[in-house]
Amino acid sequence: MAVRYDEANWLQRRLRALPGIGWAIWFFSRALRPLDRAVFRISGSRHTLVSLMSGLPVVMLTTTGARSGQPRTLPVLGIPDGDRTVVLASNWGKQHHPSWYYNLRADPEASVIARGFTTPVRASEATGEERDRLWSRALEYYPAWRIYQARAGTRRIPLVVLRPDDRVRPTSSG
């Protein structure tokens, strides 16, 4: 279950602060993805290491590779917003967007696995007042995004809204 920062216990708050530190960004950007995938498999598509330890809302996002046309699945923080999920293309504050962002721009049809269910989604980038509202909401869960935005410099972190695709029903992933 997703826990906002102000609802998190002391350990969850400490764990959420670590990825805002320089050395930790380097380490976590390399180590967390394979660990999250392993825990995700073991838990029957219900949890990742990050979600279990920090209470953050992690989802598995599957996009279609913009160049390869192959499915690409990776864990991302998925901020709940009603029946939608918002993902931030922060890329740990690097100067370029993550590859999944380019994949969604090329093909907005994707899927999200959360709590053991796969939901087909359509992606669109939030702009204007909606982006501002969603940025504030995202910071309620993970304040370190402020650090990533500062680190990204002039690159404004995109917020991508994933809306359920009503044409396809969710399925169990377990």
N, C-alpha and C positions, 0 to 999 in steps of 0.2 A: 504494500500500500504506500502511495506517495505521501511524504511528510514535508510540509512547508518548513522553512528554516526556523521560524519562530515556534514551531511545535516539536522540533527535533530535540533529542536528548543531548547531553553534553558530548558523548562520543560521536554521535552523528554530526554535530556541529564542527568538531575538531577535524573529522574526516573530510568534510566539505571544504574546510579552509585549506587543507594541504595542497590541492591542485592549483591554488593561486600563488604558490611559492615557486620560484624559478627552477630549482633542481627537481622539484616534484612534478612540474609540468613535463619536463624531459622524460622522467621515469614513467609517469602514469600514461603519457601519450603512447608509449611503446608497450607497456606491460598490461594495461587493463583490458584491452580488446580480447586477447586470447584467454585471459582468466574469466572474463565475463561470458564468453562463448562456452567455455567448459562448464561453468556453473549453470548456465542456461540449459545445456543438454542434460546435465545430471538432474536438474530440478523439473524436468518435463515441461520446459518452455514457460516456466512461471517466474523465475528469478534470475538475476545476475549477481555477481559478487558485489558490485557497487550498490545495487538496490537492497540487498540483504544487510550490508554493513552501514550504509549511510542513509537509507530511507528515501533516496532519490528515485524519481520515476523513470526508470530505464526501460526502453522498448527496443525491440529488434526491428530495424528498418530494412526492407528489401527494395532495392531500386534496380533498374535495368542499366547496365553500363553504357554510357554515352558512346564510347568507342567500340567496345566489344560486343554489346548487345546481350551480354550474359548477366544473370541475376547476381547481385552483390548484396550481402546481408551483413549488417554491423550494428552493435549496440550504440544507441544515442539517448541522451536525456530527452524524454517526451513529456512536456508540460501539459497537463490536462486543461482543457478549456471547453466545458460542456461535453458534447460528443466528439469534439475535435482534439487533435494532439498537435502541439506546437514544438517544433525542433529548431534549435539555433545553430547556424552554420559558423560556430565560433572557431573551430579548428584549434583550440587551445590558445587562441590569440595570435596565431601565425599570420603572416602577411597575405596569405591566399586562402580562398575558400576550400573546404573539404571536397573530396571527389564526389561524395553523395549529393552535394548541392548541384553540381554540374549535371549529374545523372538525372536529377529531378527536373532541371530546366529543360533537358533534352526530351524527357518522357515523364510527365507528371503522374502517371499511374504507378502506384507502388503498393506495398502492403506493410502492415505493422503487426508485430506479434507482442501481445501484452497479456499477462495473467493467463497464459495458456490458450489464447484465442488469436487467430489470424484474421485481420480485418483489411480488406482491400480499401485503399484510399486514393484520393486525388490531391495533389500538392499545388499550392499557390503561395506566392510570397506576400507577406503582410506589408502594408504601406500606410503612411499617414498616421491618423489617430489610432487605427487598429494596431499598427506596429507599436506605437507608444504604450498603449494599454497592455499589449501582450509582453512587451519588454519589462514593464513593471511587475506583471504577474510572474514572469520567469525569474526575476530577481527575488521574489518571495520564496522560491525553492532553492536557488543556487546563486547567492550574492557574488561569487567569484567571477561571474560573467562581466562584472564591471572591470575587473582586472584584465580579463581577456580583451575587452573592447579597448582599453587603454593601450595594451600591448600591440593590438592590431593596427594602431595608428590611424591613418586616414581610411582604412577599410572599415566600412560600417557592417557589422555582423548582421547577415540576413536572418529573418525569422520566417520559417516556412510552416504554413498551416496545412495539416493533413486532415482532410474531411473524409468521413466514411463514404465509400462509393456505393450508393443505394442500389446499383444494378447487380451487386454481388453480395451474398450473405456471408457473415463471418463463419469461420470453421474452427473446430478444436485443433490445437497444434500439438497436443500431448499424445 
